[in-house]
Amino acid sequence: MHLVTFTTTFVPNFMADVGGQDKIRPLWRHYYAGTQGLIFVVDCADRERMEESKLELHKIIQDLPNAMKPHEVQEKLGLTRIHDRVWYVQPSCATTGDGLYEGLMWLTANNKS
């Protein structure tokens, strides 16, 4: 893996080239989580591996197909039995950040200073 830090328009960036070897592909999802972008490089001359590249890309970017809905998370964690504290389950996506802002806004609005 190659690690690079660079600056574009006064914004620092960090890049990790994790390579494409078969044995390290299962690790890709760990590097992608929490990122703000992905550069996925393919060999445009290698027509035979294009389908494989497509499948690998989709493995990285898709949310888990069996992910629980918020009400199921509440049930499994036993949150519905907690009555002496205010709690909330905010649906969010670790790979895109969707829902994180809303969760923080709820926390801020419900913070007892």
SERO-4910 file (N, C-alpha, C, O; in steps of 0.05 Angstrom, whole numbers):
BEGIN
 pado doro    nc1    nc2    nc3   cac1   cac2   cac3    cc1    cc2    cc3    oc1    oc2    oc3
  Met    A     17    -23      0      0      0      0     18     25      0     38     26     14
  His    A     10     44    -16     25     69    -18      8     91     -5    -15     94    -12
  Leu    A     19    107     13      5    129     26     17    155     17     41    159     16
  Val    A     -1    174     10      8    200     -1     -9    222     11    -34    219     13
  Thr    A      3    243     19    -11    267     28     -4    289      8     19    294      1
  Phe    A    -24    304     -1    -20    325    -21    -40    347    -16    -61    343     -3
  Thr    A    -35    371    -27    -53    394    -24    -63    403    -51    -47    407    -70
  Thr    A    -89    408    -52   -101    420    -76   -118    443    -68   -135    440    -50
  Thr    A   -113    466    -79   -128    491    -73   -129    495    -42   -150    500    -31
  Phe    A   -107    493    -30   -104    497     -1   -119    477     17   -122    482     40
  Val    A   -127    455      5   -141    434     20   -123    409     22   -116    398      1
  Pro    A   -115    402     46    -98    378     48   -114    352     42   -138    350     49
  Asn    A   -102    334     28   -115    309     21    -97    286     29    -72    289     30
  Phe    A   -109    263     34    -94    239     40   -104    218     21   -128    215     16
  Met    A    -85    203      9    -92    183    -10    -78    157     -3    -54    157      4
  Ala    A    -92    135     -5    -81    109     -1    -85     92    -26   -108     88    -35
  Asp    A    -64     83    -38    -65     64    -61    -64     36    -49    -43     27    -41
  Val    A    -87     23    -48    -89     -3    -35    -84    -26    -55    -84    -49    -47
  Gly    A    -80    -20    -80    -73    -41   -100    -97    -58   -107   -119    -55    -95
  Gly    A    -93    -77   -125   -115    -93   -134   -110   -123   -132   -125   -139   -144
  Gln    A    -91   -131   -117    -85   -160   -114   -109   -174   -101   -121   -164    -83
  Asp    A   -115   -198   -111   -138   -213   -101   -138   -217    -71   -159   -214    -58
  Lys    A   -115   -223    -60   -114   -229    -31   -119   -205    -13   -126   -209     10
  Ile    A   -116   -181    -23   -121   -158     -6   -148   -145    -11   -156   -126      3
  Arg    A   -163   -154    -31   -189   -141    -37   -208   -142    -14   -223   -122    -11
  Pro    A   -209   -163      2   -228   -162     25   -222   -139     44   -240   -131     60
  Leu    A   -198   -128     44   -191   -106     62   -199    -79     51   -200    -60     66
  Trp    A   -206    -77     26   -213    -51     14   -234    -37     29   -232    -13     33
  Arg    A   -255    -51     38   -277    -38     52   -268    -23     76   -281     -3     84
  His    A   -247    -32     89   -237    -18    113   -224      9    106   -226     28    122
  Tyr    A   -212     10     83   -200     35     74   -221     55     64   -217     79     66
  Tyr    A   -242     45     52   -262     61     40   -281     74     61   -290     97     57
  Ala    A   -286     60     83   -304     71    104   -294     98    113   -271    101    121
  Gly    A   -312    117    114   -305    144    124   -291    162    104   -284    184    111
  Thr    A   -288    153     79   -275    170     60   -295    189     47   -319    186     50
  Gln    A   -284    210     34   -301    229     20   -301    225    -10   -314    239    -25
  Gly    A   -285    206    -19   -284    201    -47   -269    175    -53   -255    164    -36
  Leu    A   -272    166    -77   -259    142    -86   -250    145   -114   -266    153   -132
  Ile    A   -225    139   -120   -215    137   -147   -211    108   -152   -193     95   -140
  Phe    A   -226     97   -170   -225     68   -176   -213     66   -204   -226     73   -224
  Val    A   -189     56   -206   -174     55   -231   -177     27   -244   -174      7   -231
  Val    A   -184     27   -269   -186      2   -284   -169      4   -309   -162     26   -319
  Asp    A   -161    -19   -319   -145    -21   -343   -165    -23   -366   -177    -44   -371
  Cys    A   -169     -1   -381   -189      0   -402   -182    -18   -426   -199    -23   -443
  Ala    A   -158    -28   -427   -150    -46   -449   -156    -75   -441   -155    -93   -458
  Asp    A   -162    -80   -416   -167   -107   -407   -197   -113   -406   -210   -112   -385
  Arg    A   -208   -118   -430   -237   -123   -433   -246   -147   -417   -269   -148   -407
  Glu    A   -229   -168   -414   -237   -192   -401   -242   -189   -371   -257   -204   -359
  Arg    A   -229   -169   -359   -232   -165   -330   -251   -142   -323   -253   -136   -299
  Met    A   -264   -130   -342   -282   -108   -337   -305   -116   -319   -313   -101   -301
  Glu    A   -317   -139   -324   -339   -149   -307   -330   -153   -278   -344   -147   -259
  Glu    A   -306   -165   -275   -294   -169   -249   -290   -142   -235   -296   -140   -211
  Ser    A   -281   -122   -249   -277    -96   -238   -303    -84   -229   -304    -72   -207
  Lys    A   -324    -87   -245   -350    -77   -238   -360    -90   -212   -370    -76   -194
  Leu    A   -357   -116   -209   -366   -130   -185   -351   -121   -161   -362   -117   -139
  Glu    A   -325   -117   -164   -308   -108   -141   -316    -80   -132   -317    -74   -109
  Leu    A   -321    -62   -152   -329    -35   -145   -355    -35   -130   -358    -21   -110
  His    A   -374    -51   -139   -400    -52   -125   -399    -64    -98   -414    -57    -80
  Lys    A   -380    -82    -93   -376    -93    -66   -367    -71    -47   -375    -71    -24
  Ile    A   -351    -52    -57   -341    -31    -41   -362    -11    -34   -365     -3    -11
  Ile    A   -378     -3    -53   -396     20    -49   -424     14    -40   -438     31    -30
  Gln    A   -432    -12    -41   -459    -18    -33   -462    -20     -3   -443    -29     10
  Asp    A   -485    -12      7   -491    -16     35   -497    -46     39   -503    -60     20
  Leu    A   -496    -55     63   -501    -83     68   -530    -90     62   -548    -76     73
  Pro    A   -535   -110     46   -562   -116     38   -580   -126     61   -604   -123     60
  Asn    A   -568   -137     82   -584   -147    105   -583   -128    129   -588   -137    151
  Ala    A   -577   -103    124   -575    -84    146   -603    -80    159   -623    -80    146
  Met    A   -602    -77    186   -627    -74    201   -638    -46    198   -623    -27    194
  Lys    A   -665    -44    199   -678    -18    200   -677     -7    228   -672    -23    247
  Pro    A   -681     19    232   -678     31    259   -696     17    280   -686     13    303
  His    A   -720     10    273   -738     -3    294   -727    -30    303   -730    -38    326
  Glu    A   -713    -44    284   -702    -70    292   -677    -66    309   -672    -81    328
  Val    A   -661    -45    303   -638    -39    320   -647    -32    348   -636    -42    368
  Gln    A   -669    -16    350   -680     -9    377   -688    -34    392   -683    -36    416
  Glu    A   -701    -52    378   -710    -77    391   -687    -94    400   -686   -103    422
  Lys    A   -668    -99    382   -645   -116    387   -628   -106    410   -616   -121    425
  Leu    A   -626    -79    412   -609    -67    433   -625    -63    459   -614    -55    479
  Gly    A   -651    -69    458   -667    -66    482   -673    -37    490   -678    -31    513
  Leu    A   -671    -20    470   -674      9    476   -703     16    484   -707     35    499
  Thr    A   -722      1    474   -750      8    480   -757      3    510   -777     13    519
  Arg    A   -739    -11    524   -743    -16    553   -729      6    570   -732      6    594
  Ile    A   -715     24    557   -701     45    571   -720     70    572   -725     82    552
  His    A   -729     76    597   -748     98    600   -737    121    616   -749    143    618
  Asp    A   -713    117    629   -702    139    645   -682    156    631   -669    173    643
  Arg    A   -679    151    605   -660    167    588   -673    172    561   -689    156    551
  Val    A   -665    194    549   -675    200    522   -655    188    502   -631    191    505
  Trp    A   -665    173    483   -648    160    464   -661    163    436   -685    168    434
  Tyr    A   -645    158    416   -655    160    388   -636    144    370   -612    145    374
  Val    A   -647    130    351   -631    116    331   -634    131    305   -656    133    294
  Gln    A   -612    141    295   -611    156    270   -600    138    248   -577    130    250
  Pro    A   -616    132    228   -605    117    205   -583    133    193   -585    157    188
  Ser    A   -561    119    187   -538    132    175   -522    112    159   -526     88    160
  Cys    A   -504    123    143   -487    106    126   -458    114    131   -450    136    126
  Ala    A   -443     94    140   -414    100    147   -398    107    122   -379    122    123
  Thr    A   -406     95     99   -390    100     75   -395    127     62   -377    137     48
  Thr    A   -419    138     65   -425    163     52   -429    186     72   -427    209     65
  Gly    A   -433    179     97   -438    200    118   -467    209    119   -474    225    135
  Asp    A   -484    198    101   -512    205    102   -524    199    130   -519    178    141
  Gly    A   -539    218    140   -552    214    166   -536    224    190   -547    228    211
  Leu    A   -509    227    187   -493    235    210   -499    263    219   -501    268    243
  Tyr    A   -503    281    201   -510    309    207   -536    310    223   -539    323    243
  Glu    A   -556    295    213   -582    294    226   -580    283    255   -593    293    273
  Gly    A   -564    263    258   -559    251    284   -546    271    303   -554    273    327
  Leu    A   -527    286    294   -514    306    310   -532    329    316   -532    340    338
  Met    A   -549    336    298   -569    357    303   -589    349    324   -596    365    341
  Trp    A   -597    323    323   -615    313    344   -602    314    371   -614    322    391
  Leu    A   -576    306    372   -561    306    397   -559    334    408   -562    338    432
  Thr    A   -553    353    391   -550    381    399   -577    392    409   -578    405    430
  Ala    A   -598    386    395   -625    395    404   -634    383    430   -650    395    444
  Asn    A   -625    359    436   -634    345    459   -614    345    482   -617    330    502
  Asn    A   -593    360    479   -572    362    500   -582    379    523   -590    402    519
  Lys    A   -582    368    547   -590    384    570   -566    396    583   -551    384    598
  Ser    A   -562    422    576   -538    436    586   -541    444    615   -523    456    627
***
